[in-house]
Structures are given as C-alpha cells and as structure tokens.
Amino acid sequence: MGMKDLRLSEGLALIPCNSVHSFFMKFPIDVLFLDAQGRVLRCTEAMRPWRVGVVVPGARVVIEAKSGAFGATVQVDDIVEIRVQP
C-alpha cells in the first residue's frame, strides 16, 4: 500500500492469509492464494485498486505482485515455492 509501482520481480507474501483488499493501492496487482503446501488454490489477475477480494477457503499464503507478473505461467494446482533472498 502506498507504493507507486512494483517491478515484475517483486512481490509480497502474506502469511497467514486467505483474503486481501486493494484499498490505497495505486496500480492493479495479481494475487495467488496458496494452501499450506504451496498449491495454488486461486489466481486473481489484475485486481484493480479499491477492491475487496474473496475469501479463499484453505488458503494459508497470499502472494501479491505487479499485474502481469504471473501471466499464464502459474495456474490453479501448480506448486509454488517461496524463497527468501538475503
């Protein structure tokens, strides 16, 4: 929130989380909802500012990224591994 933009390589992981909103955002975002094993339960593309997302049952992790970051490369049932760069 409050950022003017993100790079395609940047994102935010919210843990634990099963729903998001885009209040105060200045640009659209892509959102992935993952279960505890990293399986994609839902993909939301280009969520515009000032929107409320759905609650995704079973979601444990939400990843937000710049719109277009995931493209057609990430789909429901894919497994996503989160790595933290030092």
Biopython code that builds the backbone (N, CA, C, O; Angstrom):
import numpy as np
from Bio.PDB.StructureBuilder import StructureBuilder

atoms = [
    (1, "MET", "N", (0.838, -1.177, 0.000)),
    (1, "MET", "CA", (0.000, 0.000, 0.000)),
    (1, "MET", "C", (0.886, 1.243, 0.000)),
    (1, "MET", "O", (1.924, 1.286, 0.660)),
    (2, "GLY", "N", (0.462, 2.228, -0.736)),
    (2, "GLY", "CA", (1.196, 3.469, -0.794)),
    (2, "GLY", "C", (2.336, 3.485, -1.800)),
    (2, "GLY", "O", (2.876, 4.552, -2.088)),
    (3, "MET", "N", (2.718, 2.327, -2.344)),
    (3, "MET", "CA", (3.787, 2.279, -3.335)),
    (3, "MET", "C", (3.231, 2.737, -4.681)),
    (3, "MET", "O", (2.054, 2.537, -4.982)),
    (4, "LYS", "N", (4.093, 3.350, -5.481)),
    (4, "LYS", "CA", (3.662, 3.829, -6.794)),
    (4, "LYS", "C", (3.718, 2.742, -7.849)),
    (4, "LYS", "O", (2.992, 2.809, -8.841)),
    (5, "ASP", "N", (4.566, 1.740, -7.654)),
    (5, "ASP", "CA", (4.710, 0.666, -8.633)),
    (5, "ASP", "C", (5.562, -0.451, -8.033)),
    (5, "ASP", "O", (6.204, -0.267, -6.999)),
    (6, "LEU", "N", (5.561, -1.590, -8.682)),
    (6, "LEU", "CA", (6.420, -2.722, -8.335)),
    (6, "LEU", "C", (7.143, -3.184, -9.586)),
    (6, "LEU", "O", (6.640, -3.011, -10.696)),
    (7, "ARG", "N", (8.311, -3.766, -9.417)),
    (7, "ARG", "CA", (8.979, -4.441, -10.533)),
    (7, "ARG", "C", (8.319, -5.798, -10.714)),
    (7, "ARG", "O", (7.710, -6.320, -9.780)),
    (8, "LEU", "N", (8.432, -6.372, -11.900)),
    (8, "LEU", "CA", (7.864, -7.706, -12.147)),
    (8, "LEU", "C", (8.497, -8.751, -11.248)),
    (8, "LEU", "O", (7.882, -9.783, -10.976)),
    (9, "SER", "N", (9.718, -8.506, -10.778)),
    (9, "SER", "CA", (10.415, -9.476, -9.924)),
    (9, "SER", "C", (10.105, -9.290, -8.442)),
    (9, "SER", "O", (10.606, -10.051, -7.614)),
    (10, "GLU", "N", (9.291, -8.296, -8.089)),
    (10, "GLU", "CA", (8.982, -8.028, -6.691)),
    (10, "GLU", "C", (7.592, -8.526, -6.341)),
    (10, "GLU", "O", (6.721, -8.644, -7.204)),
    (11, "GLY", "N", (7.396, -8.818, -5.061)),
    (11, "GLY", "CA", (6.088, -9.234, -4.596)),
    (11, "GLY", "C", (6.031, -9.197, -3.083)),
    (11, "GLY", "O", (6.993, -8.831, -2.407)),
    (12, "LEU", "N", (4.885, -9.585, -2.577)),
    (12, "LEU", "CA", (4.673, -9.593, -1.136)),
    (12, "LEU", "C", (3.960, -10.885, -0.776)),
    (12, "LEU", "O", (2.922, -11.203, -1.357)),
    (13, "ALA", "N", (4.505, -11.635, 0.176)),
    (13, "ALA", "CA", (3.862, -12.845, 0.684)),
    (13, "ALA", "C", (3.226, -12.523, 2.030)),
    (13, "ALA", "O", (3.894, -12.021, 2.934)),
    (14, "LEU", "N", (1.948, -12.807, 2.160)),
    (14, "LEU", "CA", (1.215, -12.573, 3.402)),
    (14, "LEU", "C", (0.902, -13.919, 4.042)),
    (14, "LEU", "O", (0.215, -14.751, 3.449)),
    (15, "ILE", "N", (1.409, -14.131, 5.258)),
    (15, "ILE", "CA", (1.268, -15.417, 5.940)),
    (15, "ILE", "C", (0.912, -15.162, 7.392)),
    (15, "ILE", "O", (1.630, -14.394, 8.034)),
    (16, "PRO", "N", (-0.113, -15.727, 7.955)),
    (16, "PRO", "CA", (-1.192, -16.471, 7.322)),
    (16, "PRO", "C", (-2.205, -15.491, 6.729)),
    (16, "PRO", "O", (-2.403, -14.396, 7.256)),
    (17, "CYS", "N", (-2.837, -15.890, 5.641)),
    (17, "CYS", "CA", (-3.775, -15.011, 4.952)),
    (17, "CYS", "C", (-4.652, -15.835, 4.006)),
    (17, "CYS", "O", (-4.184, -16.795, 3.395)),
    (18, "ASN", "N", (-5.931, -15.452, 3.889)),
    (18, "ASN", "CA", (-6.815, -16.125, 2.942)),
    (18, "ASN", "C", (-7.701, -15.164, 2.172)),
    (18, "ASN", "O", (-8.600, -15.590, 1.447)),
    (19, "SER", "N", (-7.449, -13.850, 2.325)),
    (19, "SER", "CA", (-8.215, -12.837, 1.605)),
    (19, "SER", "C", (-7.426, -11.531, 1.612)),
    (19, "SER", "O", (-6.660, -11.269, 2.539)),
    (20, "VAL", "N", (-7.612, -10.719, 0.583)),
    (20, "VAL", "CA", (-6.923, -9.435, 0.505)),
    (20, "VAL", "C", (-7.866, -8.351, 0.005)),
    (20, "VAL", "O", (-8.948, -8.631, -0.510)),
    (21, "HIS", "N", (-7.432, -7.124, 0.166)),
    (21, "HIS", "CA", (-8.125, -5.989, -0.435)),
    (21, "HIS", "C", (-7.068, -5.142, -1.129)),
    (21, "HIS", "O", (-5.873, -5.310, -0.883)),
    (22, "SER", "N", (-7.502, -4.244, -1.986)),
    (22, "SER", "CA", (-6.552, -3.373, -2.679)),
    (22, "SER", "C", (-6.814, -1.899, -2.366)),
    (22, "SER", "O", (-6.544, -1.021, -3.186)),
    (23, "PHE", "N", (-7.345, -1.640, -1.166)),
    (23, "PHE", "CA", (-7.527, -0.263, -0.733)),
    (23, "PHE", "C", (-6.174, 0.448, -0.711)),
    (23, "PHE", "O", (-5.168, -0.146, -0.324)),
    (24, "PHE", "N", (-6.146, 1.686, -1.115)),
    (24, "PHE", "CA", (-4.964, 2.538, -1.115)),
    (24, "PHE", "C", (-3.900, 2.123, -2.132)),
    (24, "PHE", "O", (-2.837, 2.741, -2.188)),
    (25, "MET", "N", (-4.164, 1.091, -2.936)),
    (25, "MET", "CA", (-3.226, 0.706, -3.993)),
    (25, "MET", "C", (-3.318, 1.723, -5.123)),
    (25, "MET", "O", (-4.359, 2.345, -5.332)),
    (26, "LYS", "N", (-2.213, 1.882, -5.847)),
    (26, "LYS", "CA", (-2.176, 2.838, -6.947)),
    (26, "LYS", "C", (-2.059, 2.164, -8.301)),
    (26, "LYS", "O", (-1.963, 2.836, -9.328)),
    (27, "PHE", "N", (-2.069, 0.830, -8.306)),
    (27, "PHE", "CA", (-1.920, 0.079, -9.553)),
    (27, "PHE", "C", (-2.541, -1.306, -9.355)),
    (27, "PHE", "O", (-2.662, -1.767, -8.220)),
    (28, "PRO", "N", (-2.936, -1.973, -10.440)),
    (28, "PRO", "CA", (-3.508, -3.314, -10.300)),
    (28, "PRO", "C", (-2.448, -4.345, -9.904)),
    (28, "PRO", "O", (-1.263, -4.178, -10.190)),
    (29, "ILE", "N", (-2.899, -5.407, -9.245)),
    (29, "ILE", "CA", (-1.991, -6.472, -8.803)),
    (29, "ILE", "C", (-2.541, -7.836, -9.203)),
    (29, "ILE", "O", (-3.747, -8.007, -9.379)),
    (30, "ASP", "N", (-1.645, -8.795, -9.343)),
    (30, "ASP", "CA", (-2.012, -10.202, -9.473)),
    (30, "ASP", "C", (-1.907, -10.822, -8.088)),
    (30, "ASP", "O", (-1.023, -10.465, -7.308)),
    (31, "VAL", "N", (-2.806, -11.750, -7.781)),
    (31, "VAL", "CA", (-2.847, -12.350, -6.454)),
    (31, "VAL", "C", (-2.927, -13.864, -6.581)),
    (31, "VAL", "O", (-3.764, -14.392, -7.313)),
    (32, "LEU", "N", (-2.048, -14.558, -5.861)),
    (32, "LEU", "CA", (-2.092, -16.021, -5.778)),
    (32, "LEU", "C", (-2.487, -16.408, -4.368)),
    (32, "LEU", "O", (-1.984, -15.835, -3.401)),
    (33, "PHE", "N", (-3.379, -17.369, -4.241)),
    (33, "PHE", "CA", (-3.790, -17.925, -2.955)),
    (33, "PHE", "C", (-3.254, -19.343, -2.889)),
    (33, "PHE", "O", (-3.580, -20.170, -3.741)),
    (34, "LEU", "N", (-2.437, -19.633, -1.887)),
    (34, "LEU", "CA", (-1.789, -20.942, -1.747)),
    (34, "LEU", "C", (-2.242, -21.634, -0.479)),
    (34, "LEU", "O", (-2.545, -20.984, 0.521)),
    (35, "ASP", "N", (-2.287, -22.980, -0.524)),
    (35, "ASP", "CA", (-2.540, -23.725, 0.707)),
    (35, "ASP", "C", (-1.221, -23.898, 1.453)),
    (35, "ASP", "O", (-0.197, -23.370, 1.019)),
    (36, "ALA", "N", (-1.227, -24.613, 2.542)),
    (36, "ALA", "CA", (-0.036, -24.770, 3.386)),
    (36, "ALA", "C", (1.112, -25.498, 2.677)),
    (36, "ALA", "O", (2.270, -25.363, 3.071)),
    (37, "GLN", "N", (0.795, -26.259, 1.645)),
    (37, "GLN", "CA", (1.819, -26.984, 0.888)),
    (37, "GLN", "C", (2.311, -26.190, -0.322)),
    (37, "GLN", "O", (3.175, -26.668, -1.058)),
    (38, "GLY", "N", (1.778, -24.989, -0.538)),
    (38, "GLY", "CA", (2.199, -24.165, -1.663)),
    (38, "GLY", "C", (1.407, -24.397, -2.936)),
    (38, "GLY", "O", (1.766, -23.876, -3.992)),
    (39, "ARG", "N", (0.331, -25.174, -2.852)),
    (39, "ARG", "CA", (-0.503, -25.440, -4.032)),
    (39, "ARG", "C", (-1.400, -24.232, -4.302)),
    (39, "ARG", "O", (-2.040, -23.706, -3.391)),
    (40, "VAL", "N", (-1.437, -23.804, -5.555)),
    (40, "VAL", "CA", (-2.249, -22.654, -5.941)),
    (40, "VAL", "C", (-3.722, -23.047, -5.918)),
    (40, "VAL", "O", (-4.146, -23.952, -6.638)),
    (41, "LEU", "N", (-4.494, -22.358, -5.085)),
    (41, "LEU", "CA", (-5.932, -22.600, -4.989)),
    (41, "LEU", "C", (-6.725, -21.658, -5.883)),
    (41, "LEU", "O", (-7.784, -22.019, -6.397)),
    (42, "ARG", "N", (-6.209, -20.453, -6.064)),
    (42, "ARG", "CA", (-6.909, -19.447, -6.872)),
    (42, "ARG", "C", (-5.903, -18.420, -7.374)),
    (42, "ARG", "O", (-4.955, -18.069, -6.671)),
    (43, "CYS", "N", (-6.120, -17.940, -8.598)),
    (43, "CYS", "CA", (-5.326, -16.854, -9.185)),
    (43, "CYS", "C", (-6.280, -15.707, -9.506)),
    (43, "CYS", "O", (-7.320, -15.918, -10.129)),
    (44, "THR", "N", (-5.937, -14.527, -9.093)),
    (44, "THR", "CA", (-6.701, -13.342, -9.448)),
    (44, "THR", "C", (-5.772, -12.431, -10.230)),
    (44, "THR", "O", (-4.740, -12.001, -9.713)),
    (45, "GLU", "N", (-6.132, -12.133, -11.480)),
    (45, "GLU", "CA", (-5.291, -11.295, -12.326)),
    (45, "GLU", "C", (-5.826, -9.871, -12.362)),
    (45, "GLU", "O", (-7.034, -9.643, -12.425)),
    (46, "ALA", "N", (-4.910, -8.929, -12.322)),
    (46, "ALA", "CA", (-5.215, -7.506, -12.492)),
    (46, "ALA", "C", (-6.309, -7.006, -11.550)),
    (46, "ALA", "O", (-7.255, -6.346, -11.980)),
    (47, "MET", "N", (-6.171, -7.325, -10.263)),
    (47, "MET", "CA", (-7.111, -6.798, -9.265)),
    (47, "MET", "C", (-6.885, -5.297, -9.158)),
    (47, "MET", "O", (-5.805, -4.847, -8.777)),
    (48, "ARG", "N", (-7.908, -4.532, -9.496)),
    (48, "ARG", "CA", (-7.789, -3.079, -9.529)),
    (48, "ARG", "C", (-7.820, -2.483, -8.121)),
    (48, "ARG", "O", (-8.307, -3.105, -7.177)),
    (49, "PRO", "N", (-7.287, -1.257, -8.002)),
    (49, "PRO", "CA", (-7.322, -0.579, -6.694)),
    (49, "PRO", "C", (-8.744, -0.419, -6.170)),
    (49, "PRO", "O", (-9.706, -0.328, -6.932)),
    (50, "TRP", "N", (-8.844, -0.388, -4.841)),
    (50, "TRP", "CA", (-10.094, -0.169, -4.122)),
    (50, "TRP", "C", (-11.094, -1.316, -4.321)),
    (50, "TRP", "O", (-12.295, -1.080, -4.457)),
    (51, "ARG", "N", (-10.599, -2.539, -4.336)),
    (51, "ARG", "CA", (-11.453, -3.719, -4.449)),
    (51, "ARG", "C", (-11.274, -4.598, -3.218)),
    (51, "ARG", "O", (-10.257, -4.524, -2.527)),
    (52, "VAL", "N", (-12.279, -5.432, -2.956)),
    (52, "VAL", "CA", (-12.199, -6.427, -1.883)),
    (52, "VAL", "C", (-12.199, -7.791, -2.556)),
    (52, "VAL", "O", (-13.091, -8.104, -3.344)),
    (53, "GLY", "N", (-11.195, -8.600, -2.242)),
    (53, "GLY", "CA", (-11.114, -9.933, -2.812)),
    (53, "GLY", "C", (-11.987, -10.909, -2.048)),
    (53, "GLY", "O", (-12.495, -10.605, -0.968)),
    (54, "VAL", "N", (-12.151, -12.085, -2.630)),
    (54, "VAL", "CA", (-12.943, -13.131, -1.993)),
    (54, "VAL", "C", (-12.115, -13.816, -0.907)),
    (54, "VAL", "O", (-10.886, -13.755, -0.917)),
    (55, "VAL", "N", (-12.800, -14.459, 0.016)),
    (55, "VAL", "CA", (-12.140, -15.317, 0.995)),
    (55, "VAL", "C", (-11.956, -16.673, 0.328)),
    (55, "VAL", "O", (-12.911, -17.245, -0.197)),
    (56, "VAL", "N", (-10.737, -17.186, 0.346)),
    (56, "VAL", "CA", (-10.442, -18.464, -0.295)),
    (56, "VAL", "C", (-10.263, -19.517, 0.800)),
    (56, "VAL", "O", (-9.236, -19.539, 1.478)),
    (57, "PRO", "N", (-11.258, -20.388, 0.972)),
    (57, "PRO", "CA", (-11.150, -21.433, 1.999)),
    (57, "PRO", "C", (-9.919, -22.312, 1.752)),
    (57, "PRO", "O", (-9.655, -22.727, 0.624)),
    (58, "GLY", "N", (-9.185, -22.583, 2.805)),
    (58, "GLY", "CA", (-7.995, -23.428, 2.704)),
    (58, "GLY", "C", (-6.726, -22.671, 2.383)),
    (58, "GLY", "O", (-5.632, -23.229, 2.476)),
    (59, "ALA", "N", (-6.851, -21.402, 2.003)),
    (59, "ALA", "CA", (-5.653, -20.623, 1.695)),
    (59, "ALA", "C", (-4.901, -20.302, 2.987)),
    (59, "ALA", "O", (-5.507, -19.997, 4.014)),
    (60, "ARG", "N", (-3.597, -20.377, 2.918)),
    (60, "ARG", "CA", (-2.728, -20.085, 4.059)),
    (60, "ARG", "C", (-1.770, -18.945, 3.733)),
    (60, "ARG", "O", (-1.341, -18.203, 4.617)),
    (61, "VAL", "N", (-1.441, -18.819, 2.440)),
    (61, "VAL", "CA", (-0.488, -17.819, 1.969)),
    (61, "VAL", "C", (-1.101, -17.072, 0.793)),
    (61, "VAL", "O", (-1.740, -17.674, -0.071)),
    (62, "VAL", "N", (-0.904, -15.765, 0.763)),
    (62, "VAL", "CA", (-1.301, -14.961, -0.386)),
    (62, "VAL", "C", (-0.057, -14.255, -0.900)),
    (62, "VAL", "O", (0.701, -13.667, -0.128)),
    (63, "ILE", "N", (0.143, -14.318, -2.202)),
    (63, "ILE", "CA", (1.255, -13.610, -2.832)),
    (63, "ILE", "C", (0.674, -12.529, -3.738)),
    (63, "ILE", "O", (-0.135, -12.812, -4.622)),
    (64, "GLU", "N", (1.095, -11.290, -3.508)),
    (64, "GLU", "CA", (0.689, -10.162, -4.337)),
    (64, "GLU", "C", (1.888, -9.739, -5.176)),
    (64, "GLU", "O", (3.015, -9.685, -4.685)),
    (65, "ALA", "N", (1.632, -9.437, -6.452)),
    (65, "ALA", "CA", (2.698, -8.988, -7.351)),
    (65, "ALA", "C", (2.109, -8.035, -8.380)),
    (65, "ALA", "O", (0.892, -7.912, -8.511)),
    (66, "LYS", "N", (2.982, -7.373, -9.093)),
    (66, "LYS", "CA", (2.558, -6.454, -10.143)),
    (66, "LYS", "C", (1.702, -7.204, -11.162)),
    (66, "LYS", "O", (1.985, -8.356, -11.491)),
    (67, "SER", "N", (0.678, -6.560, -11.649)),
    (67, "SER", "CA", (-0.190, -7.175, -12.651)),
    (67, "SER", "C", (0.649, -7.624, -13.846)),
    (67, "SER", "O", (1.439, -6.852, -14.388)),
    (68, "GLY", "N", (0.469, -8.874, -14.245)),
    (68, "GLY", "CA", (1.231, -9.441, -15.345)),
    (68, "GLY", "C", (2.434, -10.247, -14.906)),
    (68, "GLY", "O", (3.085, -10.887, -15.733)),
    (69, "ALA", "N", (2.741, -10.228, -13.622)),
    (69, "ALA", "CA", (3.934, -10.928, -13.122)),
    (69, "ALA", "C", (3.832, -12.439, -13.280)),
    (69, "ALA", "O", (4.836, -13.106, -13.533)),
    (70, "PHE", "N", (2.632, -12.980, -13.134)),
    (70, "PHE", "CA", (2.474, -14.428, -13.192)),
    (70, "PHE", "C", (2.094, -14.897, -14.585)),
    (70, "PHE", "O", (2.436, -16.010, -14.985)),
    (71, "GLY", "N", (1.384, -14.050, -15.327)),
    (71, "GLY", "CA", (0.981, -14.396, -16.684)),
    (71, "GLY", "C", (0.312, -15.745, -16.747)),
    (71, "GLY", "O", (-0.418, -16.127, -15.832)),
    (72, "ALA", "N", (0.555, -16.465, -17.813)),
    (72, "ALA", "CA", (-0.023, -17.793, -17.985)),
    (72, "ALA", "C", (0.879, -18.871, -17.397)),
    (72, "ALA", "O", (0.622, -20.060, -17.585)),
    (73, "THR", "N", (1.931, -18.471, -16.686)),
    (73, "THR", "CA", (2.888, -19.456, -16.172)),
    (73, "THR", "C", (2.450, -20.095, -14.870)),
    (73, "THR", "O", (2.928, -21.178, -14.533)),
    (74, "VAL", "N", (1.551, -19.457, -14.125)),
    (74, "VAL", "CA", (1.077, -20.004, -12.850)),
    (74, "VAL", "C", (-0.416, -20.255, -12.959)),
    (74, "VAL", "O", (-1.182, -19.365, -13.329)),
    (75, "GLN", "N", (-0.825, -21.482, -12.631)),
    (75, "GLN", "CA", (-2.226, -21.861, -12.731)),
    (75, "GLN", "C", (-2.657, -22.604, -11.473)),
    (75, "GLN", "O", (-1.825, -23.052, -10.685)),
    (76, "VAL", "N", (-3.963, -22.726, -11.298)),
    (76, "VAL", "CA", (-4.516, -23.481, -10.173)),
    (76, "VAL", "C", (-3.940, -24.894, -10.195)),
    (76, "VAL", "O", (-3.814, -25.507, -11.255)),
    (77, "ASP", "N", (-3.593, -25.401, -9.018)),
    (77, "ASP", "CA", (-2.985, -26.712, -8.764)),
    (77, "ASP", "C", (-1.472, -26.754, -8.967)),
    (77, "ASP", "O", (-0.849, -27.770, -8.658)),
    (78, "ASP", "N", (-0.861, -25.679, -9.478)),
    (78, "ASP", "CA", (0.599, -25.608, -9.516)),
    (78, "ASP", "C", (1.118, -25.541, -8.086)),
    (78, "ASP", "O", (0.383, -25.165, -7.173)),
    (79, "ILE", "N", (2.368, -25.900, -7.892)),
    (79, "ILE", "CA", (3.028, -25.774, -6.598)),
    (79, "ILE", "C", (4.017, -24.613, -6.692)),
    (79, "ILE", "O", (4.835, -24.550, -7.610)),
    (80, "VAL", "N", (3.925, -23.692, -5.724)),
    (80, "VAL", "CA", (4.797, -22.525, -5.690)),
    (80, "VAL", "C", (5.723, -22.659, -4.484)),
    (80, "VAL", "O", (5.272, -22.923, -3.369)),
    (81, "GLU", "N", (7.002, -22.476, -4.717)),
    (81, "GLU", "CA", (7.985, -22.497, -3.638)),
    (81, "GLU", "C", (8.428, -21.070, -3.381)),
    (81, "GLU", "O", (8.815, -20.356, -4.307)),
    (82, "ILE", "N", (8.372, -20.653, -2.126)),
    (82, "ILE", "CA", (8.786, -19.292, -1.756)),
    (82, "ILE", "C", (10.215, -19.358, -1.230)),
    (82, "ILE", "O", (10.515, -20.105, -0.299)),
    (83, "ARG", "N", (11.085, -18.568, -1.839)),
    (83, "ARG", "CA", (12.465, -18.462, -1.390)),
    (83, "ARG", "C", (12.740, -17.032, -0.989)),
    (83, "ARG", "O", (12.399, -16.098, -1.715)),
    (84, "VAL", "N", (13.349, -16.861, 0.155)),
    (84, "VAL", "CA", (13.680, -15.530, 0.643)),
    (84, "VAL", "C", (15.123, -15.235, 0.272)),
    (84, "VAL", "O", (16.031, -15.995, 0.608)),
    (85, "GLN", "N", (15.326, -14.116, -0.429)),
    (85, "GLN", "CA", (16.662, -13.687, -0.798)),
    (85, "GLN", "C", (17.240, -12.835, 0.331)),
    (85, "GLN", "O", (16.562, -11.935, 0.827)),
    (86, "PRO", "N", (18.477, -13.102, 0.743)),
    (86, "PRO", "CA", (19.084, -12.281, 1.806)),
    (86, "PRO", "C", (19.379, -10.870, 1.323)),
    (86, "PRO", "O", (19.889, -10.050, 2.086)),
]
sb = StructureBuilder()
sb.init_structure("model")
sb.init_model(0)
sb.init_chain("A")
sb.init_seg("    ")
for serial, (resi, resn, name, xyz) in enumerate(atoms, 1):
    if name == "N":
        sb.init_residue(resn, " ", resi, " ")
    sb.init_atom(name, np.array(xyz, "f"), 0.0, 1.0, " ", f" {name:<3s}", serial, name[0])
structure = sb.get_structure()
